[in-house]
């Protein structure tokens, strides 16, 4: 294994692309057979490889899952080799990749790279493939139940995940009340998830990073794709602007059927849309620019009128993201590349309620309205440079600058009428601005004499008003190859999060209101350590791993019990529970088949997660509301023929913590009061569900189509969704409600 470049070595570099459309391939393997040296392409599809000067004996291979293997023998004068890999049909022709490329060690720990073919084969809820539901099947991600597409990673909350879509941070990543995620699977090219000691270039969150890259667009041919589904319908367009030089891709998605009214007879109306647009232009072999844009909105309306003619209501909730980024990639030399990213991202949330009460006997009318808004916006600049020292060693350095604006909550309340006092209030939490800077550096060794390492540091400076917080964050991952097939890994990471998400203390929907770090609530911090083992047998399609982790979080913030964020404006010190401690520990196991006609995995997690606040639960430690003792996720995909594929997922999770009343009593006014015990002292019943799907490809001369048929909850398990405890003359009662019965669905995609 080469260490530093020597005079007998020469450098080969280039870009790996799809031969049909010119898309760069991220994570493609480049391997020199004689020396065993290998590398993978970066996010721009660029690679660099040191090879021997002995030209006649050098043979290089390029491979990527779902593409045919290519090899060539470069002559002595070749310094640049660009590869154009040919996609294979449904991955039926199994790709033969040398065992030296599939290494037992890796400079990253607690990382999971999606297989796009597996994502496309996933049984979709009402025909909608969902990246986050795919990731919910992996170890370390807590299974949350029906109707929830959020990620809860290693005992963390949903806001503790950094979601990057083409370098644009998104704060809220679900549509339709968490039935599906913000990420349209049709436009996704790659996604990497980091659960533990994520690289130093990422920061600002405590639990995980999901780095998503979208398609660049076909440089040679125009394509159109239309999908008709029960949950959503979609349109995607792509093609060249300047053939071979510039391309575009655009996708649009809207909801199709009124699901809540059709399946649950609920007087709730949902509407949603989202759009992705991406442009890229190859200025020269060394220069490329990208422009990405995302926008999406949801609206939910409630009908509470019923048959009462004297009462009318108009209740509406809306939320959504808008983001844009400009990226400039420059290759200074075969060893040095750089990225400059400039962008904007904004999340908004609003609640509008209008109530009218009409008394026909007295001919009077009372009116009440409340308009509540909350938002957060970022303007950002990211600069990053990557320098390769040798096949095994590279460094990454960079700088991030974010200008945040927070409007945690603002209400306009109006009240008037015959029986009501006239009120016209304009209330709100203070608007604030913050400057968030960070410097980072990483030193990466990839399989050098049996060792791998990713050592990094990150210096953070967060200024909100006159208050300045700083934090130095070391990150390190060490791997040691014990045999050619077996390796041990250890890691440590310190991270912080300079904003807080305020949630309900019950297991209902989170409040989803963000506030900046401040003197009363400093940035949340986390220290996480882990130890892992990986086993990748030679000449095998399988990988096995086990990992043990421990995470201690501090400075957590939540709402005090009984506080309503949208109506209580009495000051942060009165509504916040601060200085919270979170502890999470567990063991994760994964067996994964990564090649062949059938792929998939079985992943299990045994874990425990707790919280402790002085002002909550009498200061006692209590289970976190997404604390599952045991999670199991199974995914299987089988290519039956060149046109037909089968997939199945099965999940099992022990019961989630929950609050239910233990007793009730009547107060002096005759009102029934429910009495609760400690926070989250009860457990729901266990959750399990089987989903299956079939995907059939129809080929015509001028077009092609894909028919997706899926059955969600095949054996009709009535899993708990919510518990209700209404007061009763017979004592406190508990009613359990389920969301999804067995549900077949169908979608059709036409491509032309």
Wavefront OBJ file of the C-alpha trace (Angstrom):
o trace
v 0.000 0.000 0.000
v 1.564 3.281 -1.081
v 2.068 6.027 1.432
v 3.481 9.220 -0.009
v 4.025 9.749 -3.703
v 7.487 8.645 -4.799
v 9.435 9.119 -8.039
v 8.404 5.646 -9.267
v 4.747 6.646 -9.044
v 2.609 8.833 -11.268
v -0.801 10.395 -10.736
v -3.884 9.487 -12.727
v -6.975 11.643 -12.213
v -10.313 12.216 -13.892
v -14.074 12.118 -13.588
v -16.470 9.155 -13.609
v -19.825 9.717 -15.318
v -22.858 7.830 -16.591
v -22.309 7.141 -20.303
v -25.976 7.757 -21.159
v -26.609 11.126 -19.522
v -23.294 12.551 -18.325
v -24.268 12.471 -14.616
v -21.226 12.338 -12.343
v -21.145 9.180 -10.203
v -20.490 9.802 -6.509
v -18.651 7.030 -4.647
v -17.533 5.087 -7.748
v -14.510 2.823 -7.147
v -11.228 3.159 -9.071
v -8.819 0.272 -8.466
v -5.301 -0.571 -9.663
v -5.088 -4.381 -9.731
v -1.360 -5.005 -9.319
v -0.647 -2.738 -6.316
v -4.092 -2.992 -4.775
v -4.332 0.809 -4.588
v -7.845 2.138 -4.816
v -9.906 5.270 -4.354
v -13.479 6.529 -4.725
v -14.932 9.567 -6.465
v -15.984 12.624 -4.476
v -19.232 14.622 -4.696
v -18.130 16.014 -8.066
v -17.304 12.562 -9.468
v -13.574 13.420 -9.359
v -10.871 10.934 -8.355
v -7.085 10.854 -7.980
v -4.986 7.673 -8.004
v -1.237 7.030 -7.688
v -0.105 4.197 -9.980
v 3.208 2.614 -10.920
v 5.445 4.037 -13.648
v 5.756 0.470 -14.997
v 3.218 1.097 -17.733
v 2.936 -2.379 -19.231
v 1.899 -3.977 -15.938
v -0.731 -1.422 -14.868
v -4.428 -2.237 -15.241
v -7.104 0.043 -13.771
v -10.746 -0.863 -13.102
v -13.713 1.432 -12.565
v -16.940 0.160 -11.006
v -20.181 1.394 -9.502
v -23.202 -0.526 -8.229
v -25.716 -0.852 -11.074
v -23.066 -0.267 -13.780
v -20.888 -2.593 -15.860
v -17.258 -2.904 -14.791
v -14.693 -1.226 -17.059
v -10.937 -1.745 -17.213
v -8.078 -0.313 -19.227
v -4.289 -0.268 -19.387
v -3.075 3.344 -19.540
v 0.006 4.180 -21.542
v 2.915 5.996 -19.971
v 1.789 9.425 -21.154
v -1.784 9.289 -19.845
v -2.323 11.484 -16.797
v -6.066 12.003 -17.122
v -8.625 9.230 -17.603
v -12.329 10.007 -17.624
v -14.616 7.013 -17.291
v -18.083 6.678 -18.828
v -19.766 3.696 -17.180
v -22.661 1.885 -18.807
v -25.743 1.213 -16.644
v -26.831 -2.422 -16.437
v -30.481 -3.400 -16.811
v -32.042 -3.675 -13.352
v -28.678 -4.870 -12.002
v -29.289 -8.380 -13.403
v -25.734 -8.663 -14.650
v -23.976 -8.807 -11.324
v -20.996 -6.481 -11.110
v -17.764 -8.246 -10.218
v -15.766 -5.952 -7.956
v -12.364 -7.016 -6.705
v -12.358 -7.944 -3.034
v -9.576 -5.400 -2.470
v -12.031 -2.589 -3.218
v -14.529 -3.752 -0.591
v -12.320 -3.106 2.392
v -12.966 -4.147 5.960
v -11.946 -0.708 7.202
v -13.122 2.727 6.281
v -12.149 6.200 7.530
v -15.798 6.828 8.508
v -17.749 5.125 11.290
v -21.518 5.082 11.833
v -22.088 5.950 8.174
v -24.741 4.597 5.825
v -24.813 5.205 2.052
v -28.116 4.614 0.315
v -28.425 2.306 -2.663
v -30.596 4.220 -5.157
v -31.887 0.983 -6.697
v -33.058 -0.194 -3.266
v -34.779 3.130 -2.641
v -36.575 2.891 -5.991
v -37.735 -0.641 -5.124
v -38.997 0.258 -1.639
v -42.722 -0.475 -1.080
v -44.118 3.037 -1.150
v -46.935 4.323 0.999
v -49.707 5.012 -1.556
v -47.044 4.710 -4.262
v -44.653 7.296 -2.775
v -41.050 6.133 -2.286
v -39.602 7.839 0.768
v -35.933 8.321 1.618
v -36.572 8.895 5.332
v -38.735 5.775 5.661
v -35.905 3.874 3.960
v -33.490 5.193 6.595
v -35.925 4.380 9.434
v -35.159 0.718 8.673
v -31.469 1.137 9.578
v -29.855 0.571 13.001
v -29.651 3.615 15.255
v -32.738 5.299 13.795
v -35.712 4.871 16.120
v -38.877 3.477 14.604
v -41.557 6.076 15.372
v -44.735 4.457 14.066
v -47.361 5.200 11.443
v -47.691 8.665 9.995
v -44.224 9.870 11.029
v -41.465 10.406 8.483
v -39.120 12.211 10.901
v -35.778 10.774 11.979
v -34.936 10.199 15.649
v -31.324 9.104 15.816
v -29.638 7.546 18.851
v -31.969 9.141 21.375
v -31.994 12.570 19.724
v -34.967 14.702 18.711
v -36.037 15.428 15.135
v -34.407 18.885 15.077
v -30.993 17.424 15.943
v -30.486 16.145 12.379
v -28.759 18.266 9.747
v -30.573 17.854 6.416
v -28.586 19.145 3.442
v -30.178 19.183 -0.013
v -27.452 20.201 -2.475
v -25.754 22.025 0.445
v -28.992 23.843 1.410
v -30.029 23.263 5.059
v -33.730 22.421 5.465
v -35.355 22.713 8.890
v -38.640 20.847 8.366
v -38.597 17.800 6.109
v -42.094 16.312 6.056
v -45.286 16.719 4.042
v -48.911 15.845 4.705
v -48.654 15.672 8.478
v -45.520 13.453 8.364
v -47.021 10.933 5.900
v -44.140 11.497 3.496
v -40.892 13.448 3.472
v -39.800 16.591 1.666
v -37.327 14.663 -0.491
v -38.726 13.582 -3.853
v -37.097 10.213 -4.549
v -37.256 10.766 -8.328
v -34.629 13.511 -8.221
v -32.244 12.009 -5.629
v -28.877 10.843 -6.968
v -27.066 9.966 -3.736
v -27.393 10.335 0.026
v -24.972 9.707 2.873
v -26.037 9.509 6.499
v -23.648 9.928 9.453
v -24.899 8.852 12.885
v -21.913 9.165 15.175
v -18.650 11.057 14.822
v -19.573 12.803 11.599
v -16.791 14.593 9.711
v -15.656 18.004 10.935
v -16.996 19.773 7.834
v -20.501 19.220 9.268
v -21.759 20.949 12.377
v -24.626 22.650 14.152
v -26.575 19.487 15.071
v -26.247 16.860 17.808
v -27.435 13.575 16.284
v -26.873 13.014 12.567
v -26.160 14.421 9.124
v -28.038 13.501 5.947
v -26.180 14.852 2.895
v -28.392 14.533 -0.201
v -27.303 15.204 -3.780
v -29.849 15.578 -6.576
v -29.492 14.692 -10.227
v -27.569 17.111 -12.423
v -29.688 16.607 -15.555
v -29.021 14.743 -18.797
v -26.363 16.521 -20.871
v -27.344 14.811 -24.129
v -31.059 13.962 -24.316
v -34.385 15.395 -23.156
v -36.602 13.268 -20.900
v -40.036 13.624 -19.351
v -41.521 11.564 -16.549
v -45.085 11.676 -15.204
v -46.246 9.697 -12.151
v -49.868 9.186 -11.142
v -50.120 7.987 -7.539
v -52.752 7.766 -4.847
v -50.876 10.030 -2.428
v -48.956 12.290 -4.823
v -48.591 12.884 -8.541
v -45.304 14.050 -10.038
v -43.713 15.540 -13.132
v -39.993 15.530 -13.906
v -38.231 17.195 -16.843
v -34.545 17.085 -17.727
v -32.260 17.636 -20.658
v -29.448 19.645 -22.191
v -29.389 23.424 -22.427
v -26.095 23.287 -24.337
v -25.453 19.722 -25.442
v -22.598 18.194 -23.497
v -22.002 21.450 -21.580
v -25.106 22.508 -19.631
v -28.224 20.740 -18.423
v -31.326 21.229 -16.318
v -33.569 19.010 -14.225
v -36.895 20.022 -12.689
v -39.402 18.062 -10.635
v -42.846 19.021 -9.366
v -45.084 17.159 -6.919
v -48.630 17.720 -5.611
v -51.002 15.683 -3.471
v -53.538 13.627 -5.414
v -56.362 12.196 -3.309
v -57.953 13.453 -0.043
v -56.485 10.641 2.047
v -57.846 11.665 5.414
v -61.398 11.940 4.159
v -61.242 8.744 2.076
v -59.675 6.375 4.574
v -60.397 7.834 8.015
v -63.539 9.934 7.455
v -61.819 12.932 9.055
v -62.897 16.496 8.331
v -59.323 17.539 7.670
v -58.191 18.924 4.350
v -54.592 18.608 3.219
v -52.818 20.195 0.304
v -49.131 20.182 -0.534
v -46.713 20.872 -3.337
v -42.974 20.980 -3.823
v -40.598 21.774 -6.660
v -36.897 21.134 -7.298
v -34.937 22.873 -10.034
v -31.252 22.354 -10.765
v -28.985 23.816 -13.437
v -25.369 22.911 -14.094
v -22.842 24.257 -16.553
v -19.424 22.822 -17.421
v -17.317 25.928 -18.058
v -14.149 23.905 -18.654
v -12.708 20.543 -17.566
v -11.605 22.320 -14.367
v -14.602 24.553 -13.694
v -18.254 23.735 -13.130
v -21.142 25.713 -11.636
v -24.436 24.509 -10.180
v -27.641 26.284 -9.196
v -30.228 24.499 -7.025
v -33.654 25.679 -5.918
v -36.273 24.084 -3.690
v -39.678 25.264 -2.543
v -42.494 23.407 -0.829
v -45.621 24.200 1.152
v -48.289 22.369 3.124
v -51.701 23.567 4.229
v -54.053 21.815 6.627
v -57.634 22.961 7.201
v -60.079 21.760 9.844
v -63.873 21.637 9.707
v -65.254 22.013 13.232
v -68.669 23.377 12.335
v -70.547 20.113 12.270
v -74.339 20.604 12.264
v -74.309 23.646 14.528
v -75.744 26.580 12.548
v -74.837 29.041 15.303
v -71.137 28.291 15.148
v -68.593 28.599 12.337
v -64.839 28.202 12.274
v -61.989 28.601 9.859
v -58.828 26.915 11.122
v -55.756 26.599 8.908
v -52.119 25.655 9.462
v -49.413 26.170 6.836
v -45.706 25.430 6.774
v -42.915 25.080 4.246
v -39.338 25.656 3.089
v -37.745 27.771 0.383
v -34.038 27.412 -0.394
v -31.518 28.197 -3.119
v -27.790 27.620 -3.546
v -25.054 28.471 -6.030
v -22.009 26.175 -6.112
v -18.726 26.697 -7.960
v -16.370 23.725 -8.226
v -12.794 24.323 -9.360
v -9.976 21.812 -9.932
v -6.665 23.575 -9.374
v -4.663 20.435 -10.061
v -5.065 16.681 -9.887
v -4.395 16.957 -6.136
v -6.314 20.118 -5.179
v -10.021 20.857 -5.641
v -12.270 23.476 -4.088
v -15.931 24.335 -3.606
v -17.607 27.687 -2.992
v -21.284 27.626 -1.990
v -23.522 30.660 -1.485
v -27.150 30.214 -0.512
v -30.344 31.060 1.320
v -32.837 28.906 3.226
v -36.064 29.816 5.033
v -38.666 27.846 6.992
v -42.052 29.354 7.849
v -44.970 28.188 9.986
v -48.342 29.817 10.617
v -51.631 29.111 12.373
v -54.798 31.007 11.466
v -58.024 30.604 13.429
v -61.304 32.504 12.960
v -64.309 31.683 15.173
v -67.806 33.144 14.876
v -70.688 32.538 17.286
v -74.158 33.666 16.204
v -77.055 33.991 18.661
v -80.213 34.150 16.521
v -82.482 34.907 19.481
v -80.659 38.102 20.395
v -79.380 38.713 16.851
v -75.810 39.039 18.171
v -72.477 37.853 16.799
v -69.159 37.281 18.551
v -65.859 37.063 16.633
v -62.425 35.805 17.593
v -59.292 35.500 15.436
v -55.673 34.581 16.073
v -52.909 34.746 13.474
v -49.670 33.133 14.681
v -46.417 33.008 12.671
v -42.946 31.600 13.296
v -39.953 31.405 10.960
v -36.201 31.025 10.686
v -34.008 32.123 7.763
v -30.350 31.562 6.860
v -27.988 33.288 4.439
v -24.778 31.325 4.161
v -21.349 30.985 2.562
v -19.364 27.730 2.622
v -15.781 27.391 1.360
v -13.989 24.053 1.235
v -10.705 22.762 -0.237
v -9.558 19.142 -0.595
v -5.887 18.264 -1.052
v -4.683 14.710 -1.746
v -1.236 13.885 -0.413
v -1.241 10.279 -1.628
v -3.633 7.446 -2.420
v -4.185 7.019 1.290
v -3.931 10.504 2.733
v -5.870 13.700 2.117
v -6.851 16.831 3.985
v -10.026 18.925 3.950
v -10.180 22.496 5.222
v -12.880 25.107 5.115
v -14.935 27.933 6.550
v -18.703 28.318 7.104
v -20.601 31.541 7.703
v -24.333 31.662 8.494
v -26.424 34.746 9.136
v -29.556 33.570 10.987
v -32.752 35.526 11.568
v -35.264 34.133 14.063
v -38.892 35.034 14.595
v -39.786 32.420 17.226
v -43.434 33.417 17.447
v -45.732 36.355 16.801
v -49.524 36.574 17.341
v -52.163 39.059 16.257
v -55.272 38.432 18.400
v -58.571 40.156 17.765
v -61.829 39.753 19.652
v -65.144 41.615 19.352
v -68.872 41.132 19.735
v -71.907 41.644 21.896
v -70.835 39.200 24.599
v -67.066 39.702 24.381
v -64.727 42.491 25.353
v -63.015 44.124 22.387
v -59.374 43.038 22.154
v -56.714 43.945 19.597
v -53.370 42.504 20.676
v -50.045 42.336 18.859
v -47.815 39.978 20.847
v -44.646 38.130 20.158
v -41.280 36.827 21.234
v -38.412 39.160 20.303
v -37.029 38.862 16.773
v -33.301 38.178 16.814
v -30.307 37.889 14.531
v -27.243 35.707 14.934
v -23.862 35.310 13.262
v -22.657 31.714 13.128
v -19.075 31.047 12.009
v -16.974 27.907 11.984
v -13.523 26.857 10.823
v -12.819 23.178 10.221
v -9.974 20.900 9.197
v -9.792 17.145 8.634
v -6.895 14.768 8.140
v -7.959 11.483 6.535
v -5.923 8.282 6.258
v -7.549 5.485 4.276
v -6.074 2.019 4.917
v -2.396 2.823 5.462
v -0.548 -0.219 6.843
v -3.852 -1.506 8.213
v -4.865 1.789 9.852
v -7.534 4.289 8.875
v -8.253 7.596 10.549
v -10.437 10.643 10.193
v -9.197 13.259 12.646
v -10.788 16.679 12.598
v -11.336 19.846 14.564
v -14.017 22.501 14.343
v -13.989 25.920 15.996
v -17.427 27.513 16.357
v -18.322 31.140 17.113
v -21.999 32.015 17.613
v -23.017 35.610 18.309
v -26.601 36.548 19.175
v -26.928 40.201 20.100
v -24.169 41.018 22.557
v -23.805 37.390 23.664
v -21.004 35.310 22.139
v -20.639 31.537 22.514
v -17.547 29.646 21.365
v -16.808 25.956 21.278
v -13.836 23.843 20.167
v -14.897 20.457 18.840
v -12.465 17.592 18.280
v -13.610 14.594 16.213
v -11.656 11.388 15.662
v -12.333 7.986 14.155
v -9.670 5.269 14.320
v -9.885 1.953 12.483
v -7.521 -0.988 12.701
v -7.570 -3.896 10.303
v -7.188 -7.085 12.359
v -7.369 -9.363 9.309
v -8.094 -8.686 5.635
v -11.777 -9.196 6.430
v -12.195 -8.023 10.015
v -11.640 -4.566 11.530
v -12.186 -2.669 14.764
v -13.213 1.002 14.952
v -13.422 3.552 17.770
v -14.624 7.143 17.643
v -15.191 10.262 19.725
v -16.996 13.466 18.742
v -17.979 16.687 20.451
v -20.717 18.715 18.727
v -23.135 21.516 19.557
v -26.414 23.003 18.347
v -26.924 26.792 18.655
v -30.735 26.707 18.491
v -33.508 24.795 20.281
v -36.733 23.165 19.163
v -39.537 23.408 21.710
v -41.780 20.338 21.849
v -44.785 19.156 23.799
v -43.895 16.957 26.738
v -46.511 14.399 25.707
v -46.013 12.094 22.753
v -48.174 14.170 20.481
v -47.063 16.329 17.558
v -43.985 18.446 18.328
v -44.489 22.184 18.757
v -41.881 22.775 16.022
v -40.907 26.276 17.134
v -37.222 27.211 16.974
v -35.464 29.698 19.227
v -31.795 30.763 19.111
v -29.289 30.006 21.821
v -29.279 32.760 24.444
v -28.039 33.457 27.956
v -31.111 31.721 29.406
v -30.667 28.721 27.073
v -27.059 28.277 25.847
v -26.224 25.978 22.903
v -26.951 22.302 23.440
v -23.861 20.068 23.471
v -23.163 16.398 22.955
v -20.219 14.105 23.613
v -20.434 10.747 21.897
v -18.126 7.726 21.902
v -18.518 4.453 20.046
v -16.758 1.162 19.410
v -17.521 -0.926 16.353
v -16.498 -4.082 14.523
v -16.973 -4.833 10.822
v -16.623 -8.090 8.930
v -16.582 -8.177 5.115
v -15.765 -11.673 3.815
v -13.671 -11.902 0.657
v -15.544 -12.906 -2.506
v -18.831 -12.374 -0.710
v -21.863 -10.185 -1.291
v -22.388 -9.633 2.443
v -21.238 -7.174 5.085
v -21.645 -7.443 8.861
v -21.148 -4.864 11.582
v -21.834 -4.226 15.262
v -21.451 -0.942 17.110
v -21.811 0.167 20.732
v -22.331 3.863 21.477
v -22.761 6.224 24.423
v -23.998 9.804 24.043
v -24.321 12.445 26.764
v -26.201 15.645 25.901
v -26.274 18.825 27.991
v -27.947 22.266 27.885
v -31.145 20.772 26.443
v -34.188 23.060 26.443
v -37.929 22.351 26.443
v -41.201 23.998 27.408
v -42.257 24.014 31.029
v -45.242 21.841 31.821
v -48.586 23.454 31.067
v -47.110 26.216 28.857
v -48.669 27.085 25.485
v -45.987 28.552 23.232
v -48.475 30.305 20.926
v -50.270 32.234 23.688
v -47.813 32.653 26.570
v -45.428 35.598 26.070
v -44.326 36.165 29.646
v -40.585 35.903 28.985
v -38.149 33.065 28.325
v -37.300 32.559 31.986
v -40.960 31.746 32.715
v -41.718 29.336 29.889
v -38.477 27.418 29.354
v -37.139 24.352 31.112
v -33.375 24.658 30.639
v -30.091 22.925 31.492
v -31.557 19.553 30.556
v -29.449 16.406 30.485
v -29.959 13.648 27.922
v -28.327 10.240 28.037
v -28.462 7.666 25.278
v -26.692 4.337 24.925
v -27.157 1.268 22.797
v -25.858 -1.489 20.585
v -26.537 -1.714 16.836
v -26.210 -4.769 14.612
v -26.381 -4.888 10.817
v -26.162 -7.672 8.237
v -26.366 -6.348 4.667
v -26.282 -7.897 1.185
v -24.906 -5.275 -1.171
v -24.633 -6.984 -4.573
v -26.484 -9.328 -6.853
v -30.065 -9.864 -7.979
v -31.228 -9.646 -4.371
v -30.113 -7.002 -1.872
v -31.222 -5.823 1.548
v -30.410 -5.962 5.210
v -31.470 -6.899 8.721
v -30.680 -4.269 11.323
v -31.382 -4.323 15.042
v -30.917 -1.818 17.881
v -31.069 -2.285 21.650
v -31.034 1.146 23.268
v -32.054 3.366 26.162
v -32.597 7.139 26.111
v -33.537 9.411 29.054
v -34.025 13.096 29.891
v -33.697 15.075 33.116
v -34.745 18.689 33.808
v -34.907 20.397 37.198
v -38.315 21.894 36.291
v -39.879 18.783 34.735
v -41.064 15.561 36.360
v -40.022 16.856 39.812
v -36.410 16.811 38.647
v -36.452 13.026 38.209
v -34.991 11.183 35.222
v -37.660 10.019 32.769
v -37.665 8.090 29.462
v -37.403 10.169 26.310
v -40.656 10.015 24.370
v -39.030 8.156 21.445
v -37.147 5.696 23.647
v -37.627 2.206 22.202
v -35.845 -0.599 23.984
v -35.669 -2.735 20.851
v -35.921 -1.928 17.133
v -35.693 -4.327 14.208
v -35.795 -3.301 10.552
v -35.657 -5.708 7.608
v -35.493 -4.856 3.921
v -35.409 -7.288 0.989
v -35.354 -6.598 -2.750
v -35.336 -9.316 -5.427
v -35.024 -8.811 -9.179
v -37.311 -11.554 -10.517
v -36.920 -10.814 -14.232
v -35.524 -7.982 -16.339
v -38.919 -6.270 -15.939
v -40.264 -7.425 -12.573
v -38.883 -6.696 -9.083
v -40.235 -7.633 -5.652
v -39.539 -5.888 -2.361
v -40.610 -6.243 1.252
v -39.990 -4.506 4.561
v -40.808 -5.739 8.046
v -40.320 -3.714 11.203
v -40.724 -4.428 14.884
v -40.394 -2.052 17.808
v -41.095 -2.361 21.517
v -43.610 0.121 22.947
v -42.917 3.850 23.119
v -43.239 5.760 26.424
v -46.521 7.578 26.951
v -48.435 9.751 29.399
v -51.835 8.472 30.544
v -53.904 9.535 33.585
v -53.807 7.360 36.665
v -56.959 8.744 38.301
v -59.433 11.628 38.295
v -61.333 13.838 40.759
v -63.849 16.685 40.778
v -62.791 20.167 41.883
v -64.950 22.663 43.847
v -66.642 23.853 40.649
v -67.609 20.336 39.610
v -64.972 20.053 36.870
v -63.309 16.690 36.310
v -59.533 16.841 36.720
v -57.265 14.075 35.424
v -54.261 13.120 37.567
v -51.062 12.035 35.802
v -48.046 10.315 37.272
v -44.430 10.782 36.235
v -43.562 11.733 32.655
v -43.606 8.849 30.155
v -44.103 6.163 32.799
v -46.312 3.961 30.607
v -45.550 2.067 27.421
v -47.605 1.552 24.306
v -47.993 -1.951 22.966
v -45.326 -3.139 20.531
v -45.342 -2.036 16.904
v -44.829 -4.276 13.874
v -45.809 -4.098 10.217
v -45.124 -5.872 6.904
v -45.158 -3.978 3.602
v -44.677 -5.621 0.195
v -44.361 -4.240 -3.306
v -44.045 -5.222 -6.958
v -42.497 -3.035 -9.647
v -43.047 -3.877 -13.319
v -41.308 -2.116 -16.195
v -43.145 -1.663 -19.484
v -41.005 -0.877 -22.532
v -42.361 0.675 -25.716
v -40.587 1.993 -28.763
v -40.802 5.657 -27.804
v -41.568 5.459 -24.105
v -41.319 3.289 -21.029
v -43.430 2.922 -17.942
v -43.201 1.562 -14.410
v -46.194 0.137 -12.561
v -45.741 0.048 -8.781
v -48.161 -1.984 -6.688
v -47.757 -2.105 -2.924
v -49.643 -3.364 0.099
v -48.989 -1.476 3.317
v -49.590 -3.392 6.566
v -50.164 -6.710 4.794
v -51.509 -8.606 7.814
v -53.608 -5.647 9.046
v -51.852 -5.019 12.351
v -53.700 -2.348 14.361
v -50.686 -0.453 15.634
v -51.192 2.318 18.213
v -51.160 5.858 16.821
v -52.611 7.891 19.697
v -54.203 7.283 23.094
v -57.058 9.427 24.406
v -58.181 9.577 28.040
v -61.447 11.524 28.305
v -62.921 12.083 31.779
v -65.801 9.735 32.620
v -68.267 9.209 35.469
v -66.921 5.683 35.678
v -63.339 6.835 36.162
v -60.483 7.562 33.754
v -60.671 5.496 30.573
v -58.095 4.851 27.872
v -58.959 4.611 24.169
v -56.450 3.500 21.557
v -56.633 4.675 17.954
v -54.818 3.211 14.950
v -53.960 4.962 11.699
v -53.259 2.501 8.882
v -55.227 -0.698 8.276
v -54.189 -2.948 5.372
v -53.872 -0.580 2.452
v -53.178 -1.513 -1.195
v -51.977 1.235 -3.517
v -51.035 1.668 -7.154
v -48.979 4.182 -9.102
v -47.896 4.469 -12.706
v -44.873 6.321 -14.052
v -44.590 7.159 -17.738
v -41.169 8.114 -19.126
v -40.637 9.506 -22.600
l 1 2 3 4 5 6 7 8 9 10 11 12 13 14 15 16 17 18 19 20 21 22 23 24 25 26 27 28 29 30 31 32 33 34 35 36 37 38 39 40 41 42 43 44 45 46 47 48 49 50 51 52 53 54 55 56 57 58 59 60 61 62 63 64 65 66 67 68 69 70 71 72 73 74 75 76 77 78 79 80 81 82 83 84 85 86 87 88 89 90 91 92 93 94 95 96 97 98 99 100 101 102 103 104 105 106 107 108 109 110 111 112 113 114 115 116 117 118 119 120 121 122 123 124 125 126 127 128 129 130 131 132 133 134 135 136 137 138 139 140 141 142 143 144 145 146 147 148 149 150 151 152 153 154 155 156 157 158 159 160 161 162 163 164 165 166 167 168 169 170 171 172 173 174 175 176 177 178 179 180 181 182 183 184 185 186 187 188 189 190 191 192 193 194 195 196 197 198 199 200 201 202 203 204 205 206 207 208 209 210 211 212 213 214 215 216 217 218 219 220 221 222 223 224 225 226 227 228 229 230 231 232 233 234 235 236 237 238 239 240 241 242 243 244 245 246 247 248 249 250 251 252 253 254 255 256 257 258 259 260 261 262 263 264 265 266 267 268 269 270 271 272 273 274 275 276 277 278 279 280 281 282 283 284 285 286 287 288 289 290 291 292 293 294 295 296 297 298 299 300 301 302 303 304 305 306 307 308 309 310 311 312 313 314 315 316 317 318 319 320 321 322 323 324 325 326 327 328 329 330 331 332 333 334 335 336 337 338 339 340 341 342 343 344 345 346 347 348 349 350 351 352 353 354 355 356 357 358 359 360 361 362 363 364 365 366 367 368 369 370 371 372 373 374 375 376 377 378 379 380 381 382 383 384 385 386 387 388 389 390 391 392 393 394 395 396 397 398 399 400 401 402 403 404 405 406 407 408 409 410 411 412 413 414 415 416 417 418 419 420 421 422 423 424 425 426 427 428 429 430 431 432 433 434 435 436 437 438 439 440 441 442 443 444 445 446 447 448 449 450 451 452 453 454 455 456 457 458 459 460 461 462 463 464 465 466 467 468 469 470 471 472 473 474 475 476 477 478 479 480 481 482 483 484 485 486 487 488 489 490 491 492 493 494 495 496 497 498 499 500 501 502 503 504 505 506 507 508 509 510 511 512 513 514 515 516 517 518 519 520 521 522 523 524 525 526 527 528 529 530 531 532 533 534 535 536 537 538 539 540 541 542 543 544 545 546 547 548 549 550 551 552 553 554 555 556 557 558 559 560 561 562 563 564 565 566 567 568 569 570 571 572 573 574 575 576 577 578 579 580 581 582 583 584 585 586 587 588 589 590 591 592 593 594 595 596 597 598 599 600 601 602 603 604 605 606 607 608 609 610 611 612 613 614 615 616 617 618 619 620 621 622 623 624 625 626 627 628 629 630 631 632 633 634 635 636 637 638 639 640 641 642 643 644 645 646 647 648 649 650 651 652 653 654 655 656 657 658 659 660 661 662 663 664 665 666 667 668 669 670 671 672 673 674 675 676 677 678 679 680 681 682 683 684 685 686 687 688 689 690 691 692 693 694 695 696 697 698 699 700 701 702 703 704 705 706 707 708 709 710 711 712 713 714 715 716 717 718 719 720 721 722 723 724 725 726 727 728 729 730 731 732 733 734 735 736 737 738 739 740 741 742 743 744 745 746 747 748 749 750 751 752
